Every structure is written in structure tokens, then in C-alpha cells.
Amino acid sequence: MDEQEFTAWAVGVERRLLRSAYLLTGDLHRAEDLVQEALVKVAMRWDRLRAGNPTAYARTILVRDQISWWRRRREIPVEEVFGGAAVSSDPDVAMVVRRSLQRLTAAQRAVVVLRHFDDLSVEETAAILRVAPGTVKSQNAAALARLREGAPELLELIGRGR
């Protein structure tokens, strides 16, 4: 394994992965654990992944591991985290994002994070979640409708106002 190449890649994506994981979990410590687990899994497969898209693989690991965690617990973690990994440097924006995402189901939250915060295509999101593109579209539409009713301030942040 080319450790320098892996380290450079990991340093470059760690913050983005942490942001995504935090948006999925709402829990800084869980997000840090997810990122660490994903980086370890990528490192173990670095020789095969480095020529492809290791960032997509890491995102897939984050989402799938979090979905497995939700399934084991049969609940969606929604506790507030004060300080820690910022969604934004503006605390008001960070609070709006956290509270808004808490209103969504786990599937809707995963789709919104991947599509709107990570700016992935429908196809990329479907591949990560292992669902059909139509499912991504319907979950996204349902999430945006729920946010339109209960959290219009988030829609303004992601550029999807009424």
C-alpha cells in the first residue's frame, strides 16, 4: 500500500466525510466513529480503490454502516450536539440544519444529505443506498414536502425554497 498517497487522500476527504456522517447521525461521536471505520475499510482496500473512486466507496460505507446501526436500534438518534463538527460556521445555520433533518425518516435523511449536502446525482445516491433511482426521487420528494411544511428555513439553505 502506498501510505503517502492514502494519507493525502484521507486528509483531503476527512472533513467532508465527517460533515456527511454528522448530518446522517446528529451525533458528533457517532459521526467520528463512522468516518474512522470508513477510512480503515478504504485503507484495507487501497490498492484496488485508489485507481477508482475511493471517496464514493467511503461514503457508501458511512451510509450503510449508519443504516445498519439504525436498524439494530430501531430508532433514529436525534439528540442535540453542542459544539463539535460544524455543518456551518454560523451556529444559527447549524441549528436549523440539525433540527430540520431530525424531522425526516432515516431514508429521507440519507437521501437529502447525499443529494443536497454532498451534491451527488440520483444515480450515485441510488448506488450508495442500494435502491432504485426512482426510490431516491420519491424519498427526496417526500423529504422536501415534509421540510416545506415543517422546516422551510432548511429549504432556503439548500436552494429549494417554495
Backbone as JSON Lines, residues from 0, in Angstrom:
{"i":0,"aa":"M","n":[0.84,-1.18,0.0],"ca":[0.0,0.0,0.0],"c":[0.88,1.24,0.0]}
{"i":1,"aa":"D","n":[0.52,2.2,-0.8],"ca":[1.21,3.49,-0.85],"c":[0.64,4.36,0.26]}
{"i":2,"aa":"E","n":[1.33,4.37,1.41],"ca":[0.81,5.07,2.58],"c":[0.71,6.57,2.38]}
{"i":3,"aa":"Q","n":[1.67,7.16,1.68],"ca":[1.63,8.61,1.46],"c":[0.43,9.01,0.6]}
{"i":4,"aa":"E","n":[0.17,8.22,-0.43],"ca":[-0.97,8.51,-1.29],"c":[-2.28,8.38,-0.52]}
{"i":5,"aa":"F","n":[-2.4,7.31,0.28],"ca":[-3.61,7.12,1.07],"c":[-3.77,8.25,2.09]}
{"i":6,"aa":"T","n":[-2.7,8.6,2.77],"ca":[-2.75,9.66,3.78],"c":[-3.18,10.99,3.16]}
{"i":7,"aa":"A","n":[-2.63,11.3,2.0],"ca":[-3.0,12.56,1.32],"c":[-4.48,12.54,0.95]}
{"i":8,"aa":"W","n":[-4.96,11.41,0.45],"ca":[-6.38,11.3,0.12],"c":[-7.24,11.45,1.38]}
{"i":9,"aa":"A","n":[-6.87,10.72,2.43],"ca":[-7.66,10.72,3.67],"c":[-7.73,12.12,4.29]}
{"i":10,"aa":"V","n":[-6.62,12.82,4.31],"ca":[-6.6,14.18,4.84],"c":[-7.52,15.09,4.02]}
{"i":11,"aa":"G","n":[-7.53,14.88,2.71],"ca":[-8.33,15.71,1.83],"c":[-9.83,15.48,1.94]}
{"i":12,"aa":"V","n":[-10.27,14.27,2.34],"ca":[-11.71,13.99,2.37],"c":[-12.28,13.86,3.77]}
{"i":13,"aa":"E","n":[-11.44,13.79,4.76],"ca":[-11.92,13.51,6.12],"c":[-12.97,14.5,6.6]}
{"i":14,"aa":"R","n":[-12.74,15.77,6.39],"ca":[-13.68,16.79,6.86],"c":[-15.04,16.67,6.16]}
{"i":15,"aa":"R","n":[-15.03,16.43,4.85],"ca":[-16.29,16.27,4.11],"c":[-17.04,15.02,4.57]}
{"i":16,"aa":"L","n":[-16.29,13.93,4.81],"ca":[-16.92,12.71,5.29],"c":[-17.51,12.93,6.69]}
{"i":17,"aa":"L","n":[-16.79,13.66,7.53],"ca":[-17.28,13.94,8.87],"c":[-18.57,14.76,8.83]}
{"i":18,"aa":"R","n":[-18.61,15.74,7.95],"ca":[-19.82,16.55,7.81],"c":[-21.0,15.67,7.39]}
{"i":19,"aa":"S","n":[-20.79,14.82,6.4],"ca":[-21.85,13.93,5.94],"c":[-22.3,12.99,7.06]}
{"i":20,"aa":"A","n":[-21.34,12.41,7.75],"ca":[-21.67,11.49,8.83],"c":[-22.43,12.2,9.95]}
{"i":21,"aa":"Y","n":[-22.02,13.41,10.26],"ca":[-22.71,14.18,11.3],"c":[-24.15,14.5,10.88]}
{"i":22,"aa":"L","n":[-24.33,14.86,9.64],"ca":[-25.68,15.15,9.16],"c":[-26.56,13.89,9.19]}
{"i":23,"aa":"L","n":[-25.97,12.74,8.93],"ca":[-26.73,11.49,8.98],"c":[-27.08,11.09,10.41]}
{"i":24,"aa":"T","n":[-26.15,11.29,11.33],"ca":[-26.33,10.78,12.69],"c":[-26.87,11.8,13.67]}
{"i":25,"aa":"G","n":[-26.51,13.06,13.51],"ca":[-26.87,14.06,14.5],"c":[-26.04,13.93,15.76]}
{"i":26,"aa":"D","n":[-25.01,13.11,15.73],"ca":[-24.19,12.83,16.91],"c":[-22.72,12.87,16.49]}
{"i":27,"aa":"L","n":[-21.98,13.82,17.05],"ca":[-20.59,14.01,16.67],"c":[-19.75,12.76,16.92]}
{"i":28,"aa":"H","n":[-19.92,12.13,18.07],"ca":[-19.09,10.97,18.39],"c":[-19.39,9.79,17.46]}
{"i":29,"aa":"R","n":[-20.66,9.58,17.18],"ca":[-21.03,8.51,16.24],"c":[-20.48,8.83,14.85]}
{"i":30,"aa":"A","n":[-20.55,10.1,14.45],"ca":[-20.02,10.51,13.14],"c":[-18.52,10.26,13.05]}
{"i":31,"aa":"E","n":[-17.8,10.61,14.1],"ca":[-16.35,10.37,14.1],"c":[-16.04,8.89,13.99]}
{"i":32,"aa":"D","n":[-16.81,8.06,14.7],"ca":[-16.62,6.61,14.62],"c":[-16.89,6.1,13.21]}
{"i":33,"aa":"L","n":[-17.96,6.57,12.58],"ca":[-18.28,6.16,11.22],"c":[-17.15,6.5,10.25]}
{"i":34,"aa":"V","n":[-16.62,7.71,10.38],"ca":[-15.54,8.14,9.48],"c":[-14.31,7.29,9.72]}
{"i":35,"aa":"Q","n":[-13.97,7.06,10.97],"ca":[-12.8,6.25,11.27],"c":[-12.96,4.84,10.69]}
{"i":36,"aa":"E","n":[-14.13,4.24,10.87],"ca":[-14.38,2.9,10.32],"c":[-14.28,2.9,8.8]}
{"i":37,"aa":"A","n":[-14.83,3.92,8.16],"ca":[-14.78,4.0,6.7],"c":[-13.34,4.15,6.21]}
{"i":38,"aa":"L","n":[-12.55,4.99,6.87],"ca":[-11.16,5.17,6.46],"c":[-10.35,3.89,6.63]}
{"i":39,"aa":"V","n":[-10.62,3.15,7.68],"ca":[-9.92,1.87,7.88],"c":[-10.29,0.9,6.76]}
{"i":40,"aa":"K","n":[-11.57,0.84,6.42],"ca":[-12.0,-0.08,5.36],"c":[-11.42,0.31,4.0]}
{"i":41,"aa":"V","n":[-11.33,1.61,3.75],"ca":[-10.71,2.06,2.49],"c":[-9.22,1.71,2.51]}
{"i":42,"aa":"A","n":[-8.56,1.94,3.63],"ca":[-7.12,1.65,3.73],"c":[-6.84,0.17,3.45]}
{"i":43,"aa":"M","n":[-7.71,-0.7,3.95],"ca":[-7.51,-2.14,3.74],"c":[-7.65,-2.52,2.27]}
{"i":44,"aa":"R","n":[-8.36,-1.7,1.49],"ca":[-8.59,-2.0,0.08],"c":[-7.95,-0.95,-0.83]}
{"i":45,"aa":"W","n":[-7.03,-0.19,-0.31],"ca":[-6.48,0.96,-1.03],"c":[-5.89,0.57,-2.39]}
{"i":46,"aa":"D","n":[-5.18,-0.53,-2.47],"ca":[-4.55,-0.92,-3.74],"c":[-5.58,-1.07,-4.86]}
{"i":47,"aa":"R","n":[-6.77,-1.55,-4.53],"ca":[-7.82,-1.71,-5.54],"c":[-8.61,-0.42,-5.75]}
{"i":48,"aa":"L","n":[-8.77,0.38,-4.7],"ca":[-9.65,1.55,-4.77],"c":[-8.98,2.81,-5.3]}
{"i":49,"aa":"R","n":[-7.69,2.93,-5.14],"ca":[-7.04,4.2,-5.46],"c":[-7.19,4.61,-6.93]}
{"i":50,"aa":"A","n":[-7.3,3.66,-7.82],"ca":[-7.44,4.0,-9.24],"c":[-8.89,4.36,-9.58]}
{"i":51,"aa":"G","n":[-9.83,4.0,-8.69],"ca":[-11.25,4.28,-8.94],"c":[-11.68,5.53,-8.19]}
{"i":52,"aa":"N","n":[-12.72,5.37,-7.39],"ca":[-13.28,6.5,-6.65],"c":[-13.38,6.11,-5.17]}
{"i":53,"aa":"P","n":[-12.28,6.22,-4.43],"ca":[-12.3,5.82,-3.02],"c":[-13.24,6.67,-2.17]}
{"i":54,"aa":"T","n":[-13.49,7.91,-2.59],"ca":[-14.4,8.77,-1.82],"c":[-15.83,8.23,-1.9]}
{"i":55,"aa":"A","n":[-16.25,7.79,-3.06],"ca":[-17.58,7.21,-3.21],"c":[-17.7,5.94,-2.37]}
{"i":56,"aa":"Y","n":[-16.65,5.14,-2.35],"ca":[-16.65,3.93,-1.55],"c":[-16.77,4.28,-0.07]}
{"i":57,"aa":"A","n":[-16.03,5.29,0.37],"ca":[-16.08,5.71,1.78],"c":[-17.48,6.21,2.14]}
{"i":58,"aa":"R","n":[-18.1,6.99,1.26],"ca":[-19.47,7.48,1.51],"c":[-20.44,6.31,1.62]}
{"i":59,"aa":"T","n":[-20.27,5.34,0.74],"ca":[-21.13,4.16,0.77],"c":[-21.0,3.46,2.12]}
{"i":60,"aa":"I","n":[-19.8,3.31,2.59],"ca":[-19.57,2.68,3.9],"c":[-20.27,3.47,5.0]}
{"i":61,"aa":"L","n":[-20.1,4.79,4.98],"ca":[-20.75,5.64,6.0],"c":[-22.25,5.4,6.05]}
{"i":62,"aa":"V","n":[-22.87,5.49,4.9],"ca":[-24.33,5.39,4.85],"c":[-24.79,3.99,5.24]}
{"i":63,"aa":"R","n":[-24.17,2.97,4.7],"ca":[-24.6,1.6,5.0],"c":[-24.37,1.25,6.47]}
{"i":64,"aa":"D","n":[-23.24,1.67,7.02],"ca":[-22.99,1.4,8.43],"c":[-23.99,2.12,9.32]}
{"i":65,"aa":"Q","n":[-24.36,3.35,8.96],"ca":[-25.34,4.08,9.74],"c":[-26.72,3.45,9.62]}
{"i":66,"aa":"I","n":[-27.09,3.02,8.44],"ca":[-28.38,2.36,8.26],"c":[-28.42,1.07,9.08]}
{"i":67,"aa":"S","n":[-27.34,0.32,9.09],"ca":[-27.28,-0.9,9.91],"c":[-27.43,-0.56,11.39]}
{"i":68,"aa":"W","n":[-26.8,0.52,11.81],"ca":[-26.9,0.96,13.2],"c":[-28.34,1.32,13.55]}
{"i":69,"aa":"W","n":[-29.02,2.07,12.65],"ca":[-30.43,2.43,12.88],"c":[-31.28,1.17,12.99]}
{"i":70,"aa":"R","n":[-31.06,0.23,12.12],"ca":[-31.86,-1.0,12.13],"c":[-31.67,-1.78,13.42]}
{"i":71,"aa":"R","n":[-30.45,-1.85,13.9],"ca":[-30.2,-2.57,15.14],"c":[-30.91,-1.92,16.32]}
{"i":72,"aa":"R","n":[-31.04,-0.62,16.29],"ca":[-31.63,0.11,17.41],"c":[-33.1,0.43,17.22]}
{"i":73,"aa":"R","n":[-33.58,0.32,16.02],"ca":[-34.98,0.6,15.69],"c":[-35.42,1.99,16.11]}
{"i":74,"aa":"E","n":[-34.48,2.92,16.09],"ca":[-34.82,4.3,16.39],"c":[-33.85,5.21,15.66]}
{"i":75,"aa":"I","n":[-34.23,6.44,15.52],"ca":[-33.39,7.42,14.86],"c":[-32.79,8.33,15.92]}
{"i":76,"aa":"P","n":[-31.47,8.4,16.03],"ca":[-30.87,9.27,17.04],"c":[-31.11,10.73,16.68]}
{"i":77,"aa":"V","n":[-31.61,11.49,17.63],"ca":[-31.89,12.88,17.34],"c":[-31.38,13.83,18.41]}
{"i":78,"aa":"E","n":[-30.47,13.36,19.25],"ca":[-30.02,14.24,20.31],"c":[-29.27,15.44,19.76]}
{"i":79,"aa":"E","n":[-29.35,16.51,20.48],"ca":[-28.64,17.74,20.1],"c":[-27.18,17.6,20.5]}
{"i":80,"aa":"V","n":[-26.32,18.14,19.68],"ca":[-24.9,18.15,19.98],"c":[-24.48,19.62,20.04]}
{"i":81,"aa":"F","n":[-23.91,20.02,21.14],"ca":[-23.48,21.4,21.27],"c":[-21.99,21.47,20.97]}
{"i":82,"aa":"G","n":[-21.61,22.36,20.08],"ca":[-20.22,22.47,19.65],"c":[-19.91,21.35,18.68]}
{"i":83,"aa":"G","n":[-18.63,21.06,18.5],"ca":[-18.24,19.93,17.69],"c":[-18.22,20.22,16.21]}
{"i":84,"aa":"A","n":[-18.44,19.17,15.42],"ca":[-18.33,19.26,13.96],"c":[-19.4,20.17,13.4]}
{"i":85,"aa":"A","n":[-18.97,21.21,12.82],"ca":[-19.92,22.21,12.34],"c":[-20.42,21.87,10.95]}
{"i":86,"aa":"V","n":[-21.72,22.05,10.77],"ca":[-22.33,21.98,9.46],"c":[-22.03,23.29,8.76]}
{"i":87,"aa":"S","n":[-21.96,24.33,9.55],"ca":[-21.69,25.68,9.08],"c":[-20.98,26.41,10.2]}
{"i":88,"aa":"S","n":[-20.23,27.45,9.84],"ca":[-19.58,28.24,10.89],"c":[-20.59,29.13,11.59]}
{"i":89,"aa":"D","n":[-21.77,29.29,11.01],"ca":[-22.84,30.08,11.61],"c":[-23.67,29.16,12.51]}
{"i":90,"aa":"P","n":[-23.67,29.39,13.82],"ca":[-24.4,28.5,14.73],"c":[-25.9,28.44,14.45]}
{"i":91,"aa":"D","n":[-26.47,29.54,13.96],"ca":[-27.91,29.53,13.64],"c":[-28.19,28.6,12.47]}
{"i":92,"aa":"V","n":[-27.32,28.62,11.48],"ca":[-27.49,27.72,10.33],"c":[-27.33,26.27,10.77]}
{"i":93,"aa":"A","n":[-26.32,26.0,11.59],"ca":[-26.1,24.64,12.07],"c":[-27.32,24.13,12.84]}
{"i":94,"aa":"M","n":[-27.91,24.98,13.66],"ca":[-29.09,24.59,14.43],"c":[-30.28,24.31,13.5]}
{"i":95,"aa":"V","n":[-30.46,25.14,12.48],"ca":[-31.55,24.93,11.52],"c":[-31.38,23.59,10.82]}
{"i":96,"aa":"V","n":[-30.16,23.29,10.4],"ca":[-29.9,22.03,9.7],"c":[-30.19,20.85,10.62]}
{"i":97,"aa":"R","n":[-29.66,20.87,11.83],"ca":[-29.88,19.75,12.77],"c":[-31.37,19.54,13.04]}
{"i":98,"aa":"R","n":[-32.06,20.6,13.37],"ca":[-33.48,20.47,13.71],"c":[-34.31,20.04,12.51]}
{"i":99,"aa":"S","n":[-33.97,20.54,11.35],"ca":[-34.73,20.18,10.15],"c":[-34.53,18.72,9.79]}
{"i":100,"aa":"L","n":[-33.3,18.25,9.84],"ca":[-33.03,16.86,9.47],"c":[-33.65,15.88,10.46]}
{"i":101,"aa":"Q","n":[-33.85,16.32,11.7],"ca":[-34.48,15.45,12.69],"c":[-35.93,15.14,12.34]}
{"i":102,"aa":"R","n":[-36.55,15.96,11.51],"ca":[-37.95,15.77,11.13],"c":[-38.14,14.67,10.09]}
{"i":103,"aa":"L","n":[-37.04,14.2,9.52],"ca":[-37.11,13.24,8.42],"c":[-36.93,11.81,8.91]}
{"i":104,"aa":"T","n":[-37.43,10.87,8.13],"ca":[-37.15,9.46,8.4],"c":[-35.68,9.2,8.07]}
{"i":105,"aa":"A","n":[-35.17,8.07,8.49],"ca":[-33.77,7.73,8.23],"c":[-33.49,7.7,6.73]}
{"i":106,"aa":"A","n":[-34.38,7.1,5.95],"ca":[-34.18,7.02,4.5],"c":[-34.21,8.41,3.86]}
{"i":107,"aa":"Q","n":[-35.15,9.22,4.29],"ca":[-35.24,10.57,3.75],"c":[-34.0,11.38,4.11]}
{"i":108,"aa":"R","n":[-33.55,11.25,5.33],"ca":[-32.37,11.99,5.77],"c":[-31.15,11.59,4.94]}
{"i":109,"aa":"A","n":[-30.97,10.29,4.71],"ca":[-29.83,9.83,3.91],"c":[-29.89,10.41,2.5]}
{"i":110,"aa":"V","n":[-31.07,10.41,1.89],"ca":[-31.21,10.95,0.54],"c":[-30.92,12.45,0.53]}
{"i":111,"aa":"V","n":[-31.47,13.19,1.46],"ca":[-31.25,14.65,1.49],"c":[-29.78,14.97,1.7]}
{"i":112,"aa":"V","n":[-29.11,14.27,2.61],"ca":[-27.69,14.53,2.86],"c":[-26.87,14.24,1.6]}
{"i":113,"aa":"L","n":[-27.1,13.09,0.98],"ca":[-26.31,12.72,-0.19],"c":[-26.62,13.61,-1.39]}
{"i":114,"aa":"R","n":[-27.89,13.88,-1.62],"ca":[-28.27,14.66,-2.81],"c":[-27.96,16.15,-2.66]}
{"i":115,"aa":"H","n":[-28.29,16.74,-1.52],"ca":[-28.24,18.19,-1.4],"c":[-27.02,18.72,-0.66]}
{"i":116,"aa":"F","n":[-26.51,17.97,0.3],"ca":[-25.33,18.45,1.01],"c":[-24.04,17.93,0.37]}
{"i":117,"aa":"D","n":[-24.08,16.67,-0.11],"ca":[-22.9,16.12,-0.78],"c":[-22.96,16.32,-2.29]}
{"i":118,"aa":"D","n":[-24.07,16.81,-2.8],"ca":[-24.25,17.15,-4.21],"c":[-24.01,15.95,-5.13]}
{"i":119,"aa":"L","n":[-24.54,14.79,-4.74],"ca":[-24.43,13.6,-5.57],"c":[-25.64,13.51,-6.5]}
{"i":120,"aa":"S","n":[-25.45,12.84,-7.6],"ca":[-26.55,12.65,-8.55],"c":[-27.53,11.61,-8.0]}
{"i":121,"aa":"V","n":[-28.68,11.5,-8.65],"ca":[-29.67,10.5,-8.28],"c":[-29.04,9.11,-8.39]}
{"i":122,"aa":"E","n":[-28.31,8.88,-9.48],"ca":[-27.71,7.56,-9.71],"c":[-26.65,7.24,-8.66]}
{"i":123,"aa":"E","n":[-25.8,8.21,-8.31],"ca":[-24.78,7.98,-7.28],"c":[-25.42,7.7,-5.93]}
{"i":124,"aa":"T","n":[-26.46,8.45,-5.61],"ca":[-27.17,8.24,-4.35],"c":[-27.82,6.86,-4.33]}
{"i":125,"aa":"A","n":[-28.45,6.47,-5.43],"ca":[-29.08,5.15,-5.52],"c":[-28.06,4.04,-5.33]}
{"i":126,"aa":"A","n":[-26.88,4.2,-5.93],"ca":[-25.84,3.18,-5.8],"c":[-25.38,3.06,-4.35]}
{"i":127,"aa":"I","n":[-25.19,4.17,-3.68],"ca":[-24.74,4.14,-2.29],"c":[-25.79,3.5,-1.39]}
{"i":128,"aa":"L","n":[-27.05,3.85,-1.6],"ca":[-28.13,3.33,-0.77],"c":[-28.63,1.96,-1.2]}
{"i":129,"aa":"R","n":[-28.16,1.5,-2.38],"ca":[-28.6,0.22,-2.94],"c":[-30.11,0.19,-3.16]}
{"i":130,"aa":"V","n":[-30.59,1.25,-3.77],"ca":[-32.01,1.35,-4.12],"c":[-32.12,1.8,-5.56]}
{"i":131,"aa":"A","n":[-33.31,1.75,-6.1],"ca":[-33.54,2.2,-7.47],"c":[-33.53,3.73,-7.52]}
{"i":132,"aa":"P","n":[-33.13,4.31,-8.64],"ca":[-33.18,5.76,-8.78],"c":[-34.57,6.34,-8.49]}
{"i":133,"aa":"G","n":[-35.61,5.62,-8.84],"ca":[-36.96,6.07,-8.55],"c":[-37.23,6.19,-7.06]}
{"i":134,"aa":"T","n":[-36.63,5.31,-6.28],"ca":[-36.77,5.37,-4.82],"c":[-36.1,6.62,-4.29]}
{"i":135,"aa":"V","n":[-34.92,6.93,-4.83],"ca":[-34.23,8.16,-4.42],"c":[-35.11,9.37,-4.73]}
{"i":136,"aa":"K","n":[-35.68,9.38,-5.92],"ca":[-36.52,10.51,-6.31],"c":[-37.75,10.64,-5.42]}
{"i":137,"aa":"S","n":[-38.39,9.52,-5.12],"ca":[-39.6,9.58,-4.3],"c":[-39.27,9.95,-2.85]}
{"i":138,"aa":"Q","n":[-38.17,9.41,-2.31],"ca":[-37.75,9.77,-0.95],"c":[-37.38,11.24,-0.88]}
{"i":139,"aa":"N","n":[-36.71,11.72,-1.91],"ca":[-36.33,13.13,-1.96],"c":[-37.57,14.02,-2.01]}
{"i":140,"aa":"A","n":[-38.53,13.65,-2.86],"ca":[-39.76,14.43,-2.97],"c":[-40.53,14.44,-1.64]}
{"i":141,"aa":"A","n":[-40.6,13.28,-0.99],"ca":[-41.3,13.2,0.3],"c":[-40.58,14.04,1.36]}
{"i":142,"aa":"A","n":[-39.25,13.97,1.36],"ca":[-38.47,14.75,2.33],"c":[-38.65,16.24,2.1]}
{"i":143,"aa":"L","n":[-38.58,16.66,0.84],"ca":[-38.74,18.09,0.55],"c":[-40.14,18.57,0.9]}
{"i":144,"aa":"A","n":[-41.14,17.72,0.68],"ca":[-42.51,18.1,1.06],"c":[-42.62,18.25,2.57]}
{"i":145,"aa":"R","n":[-42.02,17.32,3.3],"ca":[-42.05,17.39,4.76],"c":[-41.32,18.64,5.25]}
{"i":146,"aa":"L","n":[-40.2,18.94,4.64],"ca":[-39.43,20.13,5.03],"c":[-40.16,21.41,4.64]}
{"i":147,"aa":"R","n":[-40.84,21.38,3.5],"ca":[-41.6,22.56,3.06],"c":[-42.64,22.93,4.1]}
{"i":148,"aa":"E","n":[-43.26,21.93,4.69],"ca":[-44.29,22.16,5.69],"c":[-43.7,22.52,7.05]}
{"i":149,"aa":"G","n":[-42.68,21.76,7.48],"ca":[-42.2,21.92,8.85],"c":[-40.88,22.62,9.04]}
{"i":150,"aa":"A","n":[-40.11,22.77,7.97],"ca":[-38.79,23.39,8.11],"c":[-38.41,24.15,6.84]}
{"i":151,"aa":"P","n":[-39.2,25.15,6.48],"ca":[-38.9,25.88,5.25],"c":[-37.55,26.59,5.28]}
{"i":152,"aa":"E","n":[-37.04,26.86,6.47],"ca":[-35.75,27.53,6.57],"c":[-34.61,26.67,6.01]}
{"i":153,"aa":"L","n":[-34.72,25.33,6.13],"ca":[-33.68,24.46,5.57],"c":[-33.75,24.49,4.05]}
{"i":154,"aa":"L","n":[-34.94,24.49,3.5],"ca":[-35.07,24.52,2.04],"c":[-34.4,25.77,1.47]}
{"i":155,"aa":"E","n":[-34.48,26.87,2.19],"ca":[-33.8,28.08,1.73],"c":[-32.28,27.87,1.72]}
{"i":156,"aa":"L","n":[-31.76,27.15,2.72],"ca":[-30.32,26.9,2.8],"c":[-29.82,26.03,1.66]}
{"i":157,"aa":"I","n":[-30.63,25.03,1.26],"ca":[-30.17,24.12,0.2],"c":[-30.66,24.57,-1.16]}
{"i":158,"aa":"G","n":[-31.28,25.75,-1.21],"ca":[-31.67,26.31,-2.5],"c":[-32.92,25.7,-3.09]}
{"i":159,"aa":"R","n":[-33.82,25.2,-2.25],"ca":[-35.03,24.55,-2.73],"c":[-36.27,25.21,-2.11]}
{"i":160,"aa":"G","n":[-36.28,26.51,-2.07],"ca":[-37.43,27.21,-1.49],"c":[-38.69,26.93,-2.3]}
{"i":161,"aa":"R","n":[-39.79,27.39,-1.79],"ca":[-41.09,27.16,-2.43],"c":[-41.03,27.6,-3.83]}
